[in-house]
Amino acid sequence: MTNFDVLQCCDLCKKEFKLMSNLKRHLLTHERDPKLKYPFQCNLCQRKFTRKAHLAGHLLTHERNPKLRYPFVCELCKKRFTSKHSLKLHISTHVHDPNARHQFQCDLCKKGFLHKSSLKVHIVTDHELDPKLKISYKCDCCRRGFTWRSSLVRHLLNHQSDPNLKHQFQCDACQIVVTRKDNLKQHILDQHE
């Protein structure tokens, strides 16, 4: 029997882990003391993190140089990314084998998807017949419906009168402000690369 055969168990919730390091990381989810739960802090904006790697990724958001801010480059299309994980997900979009590209398939229509989350969105938006299940989040201002809470939260910025709240992301190079992080990333790559 190897060390990997012995499961480590959380005494609080009974969740099991193959590695002690994963159990230790999991135990932070039960921690109530914020100083222990979030031991890593950004010295520029004071945001706190549970993992050193998350802090390192966050520090890139303060970087002014786009080549340093987005260090991972797709060799096929030259698009840049902040993390190796994002690059890896992107590279799979270049695969020409449809079976390899679309590893998650809808049982109802056989349409394939690259990500499990995309399949979930597809099922709810394309196949859900009950409109109450299809639109679970409504905007109190205009009554527009959304399937996902994150979409409603993003939409609510449109109703925000305070420009400081409406435009949350600012370019360090030219001070332009935008409402979405992905729009800021695209702006930096287009204008300051």
C-alpha positions in Angstrom: 0.0 0.0 0.0 1.4 3.4 -1.0 0.8 6.8 0.6 -1.7 7.6 -2.2 -3.9 4.7 -1.2 -4.6 6.2 2.3 -7.3 8.8 2.2 -7.0 11.8 4.5 -10.3 12.8 6.0 -11.5 16.2 7.2 -12.8 15.9 10.8 -15.3 18.7 10.3 -17.1 17.7 7.1 -15.7 14.2 6.4 -14.6 15.1 2.9 -11.7 12.8 1.8 -8.4 13.7 0.1 -5.6 11.7 -1.4 -2.9 14.1 -0.3 -2.3 15.7 3.1 -1.5 19.0 1.4 -5.0 19.1 -0.2 -6.6 18.4 3.2 -4.6 21.3 4.8 -5.7 23.6 2.0 -9.3 22.4 2.4 -9.2 23.1 6.2 -8.9 26.8 5.4 -12.5 26.7 4.1 -13.6 26.0 7.7 -11.4 28.7 9.2 -13.2 31.6 10.9 -10.2 33.8 11.7 -9.6 35.9 8.5 -5.9 36.3 9.4 -5.5 32.6 9.2 -7.9 32.0 6.3 -6.3 34.7 4.1 -2.6 34.7 5.0 -1.4 36.3 1.7 -2.1 40.0 1.1 -1.4 42.3 -1.8 0.8 45.2 -0.6 -0.6 47.5 -3.3 -4.4 47.2 -2.8 -4.6 45.1 0.5 -6.7 42.4 -1.2 -6.3 39.0 0.7 -5.9 35.5 -0.7 -5.9 31.9 0.7 -3.0 30.8 -1.6 0.3 32.3 -2.5 -0.3 31.3 -6.2 -3.5 33.3 -6.2 -1.7 36.4 -4.9 1.0 36.0 -7.5 -1.7 35.9 -10.3 -3.4 38.9 -8.7 -0.2 40.9 -8.7 -0.2 40.8 -12.5 -3.3 43.0 -12.5 -1.2 45.8 -11.1 1.5 45.4 -13.8 1.5 48.2 -16.4 3.6 46.5 -19.0 1.2 44.2 -21.1 3.9 41.7 -21.9 4.5 41.2 -18.2 0.8 41.4 -17.3 -0.1 38.8 -19.9 3.1 36.6 -19.9 1.6 33.5 -21.5 1.4 33.6 -25.3 -0.5 31.3 -27.8 2.1 30.4 -30.4 -0.6 29.8 -33.0 -2.4 33.2 -32.8 -0.3 35.3 -30.5 -3.2 36.0 -28.1 -1.8 36.7 -24.5 -3.1 35.4 -21.2 -2.4 36.0 -17.5 -2.3 32.3 -16.5 -1.0 29.0 -17.9 -4.4 27.5 -17.3 -6.2 30.2 -19.4 -3.6 29.6 -22.2 -4.2 25.9 -22.0 -8.0 26.3 -22.3 -7.5 28.7 -25.3 -5.1 26.3 -27.1 -7.7 23.7 -27.2 -9.8 26.0 -29.3 -7.2 25.6 -32.1 -7.6 21.8 -32.2 -9.1 20.7 -35.5 -10.4 17.3 -34.4 -14.1 18.0 -33.4 -14.0 15.0 -31.0 -11.0 16.4 -29.2 -12.4 19.9 -29.1 -15.8 19.1 -27.9 -15.4 16.7 -25.1 -18.7 17.6 -23.4 -21.7 16.6 -25.5 -25.4 17.5 -25.0 -27.5 14.3 -24.6 -30.5 16.0 -26.1 -29.1 17.4 -29.4 -25.6 16.0 -29.6 -24.0 19.4 -29.8 -20.4 19.4 -28.4 -18.8 21.8 -26.1 -15.2 22.5 -25.0 -16.1 23.3 -21.4 -18.6 21.6 -19.0 -19.8 25.1 -18.0 -20.7 25.8 -21.6 -22.7 22.6 -21.8 -24.6 23.6 -18.7 -25.4 27.1 -20.1 -26.6 25.4 -23.4 -28.9 23.0 -21.7 -30.6 25.7 -19.6 -30.8 28.3 -22.4 -31.7 26.0 -25.3 -33.5 23.0 -23.9 -35.3 24.2 -20.7 -39.0 24.4 -21.4 -40.1 25.9 -18.1 -39.6 29.7 -18.4 -39.4 29.9 -14.6 -36.3 27.7 -14.6 -34.9 29.3 -17.7 -35.0 32.8 -16.1 -34.1 32.5 -12.5 -32.8 36.1 -11.9 -34.8 39.3 -12.7 -33.6 42.8 -12.6 -35.6 44.9 -10.2 -35.1 48.0 -12.3 -36.2 46.9 -15.7 -37.6 43.4 -15.1 -35.2 41.8 -17.6 -34.6 38.2 -16.9 -31.3 36.3 -16.7 -30.4 32.6 -16.4 -27.3 33.2 -14.4 -26.7 35.4 -11.3 -23.4 36.6 -12.8 -25.2 37.9 -15.8 -27.6 39.9 -13.7 -24.8 41.3 -11.6 -23.0 42.5 -14.8 -26.3 43.9 -16.1 -27.0 45.9 -12.9 -24.0 48.1 -13.7 -26.0 49.5 -16.6 -28.4 51.0 -14.0 -25.7 52.4 -11.8 -25.6 56.2 -11.7 -22.4 56.5 -9.8 -19.6 56.3 -12.4 -17.1 55.0 -9.9 -19.3 51.9 -9.4 -20.4 51.6 -13.0 -16.8 51.6 -14.4 -14.9 49.3 -12.2 -11.7 48.6 -14.2 -9.2 51.4 -15.1 -6.3 51.2 -17.5 -3.1 52.3 -15.6 -1.6 53.5 -18.9 -4.3 55.9 -20.1 -6.9 56.0 -17.3 -9.8 54.8 -19.5 -12.4 53.1 -17.4 -14.6 50.1 -18.5 -17.2 48.0 -16.8 -15.7 44.6 -17.5 -12.3 43.0 -16.8 -12.2 41.3 -20.2 -12.8 44.6 -22.0 -9.9 46.1 -20.1 -7.6 43.2 -21.0 -8.6 43.6 -24.7 -8.1 47.4 -24.5 -4.6 47.0 -23.1 -3.6 44.4 -25.7 -5.0 46.6 -28.5 -3.8 50.0 -27.4 -0.7 49.5 -25.3 1.0 46.4 -26.7 
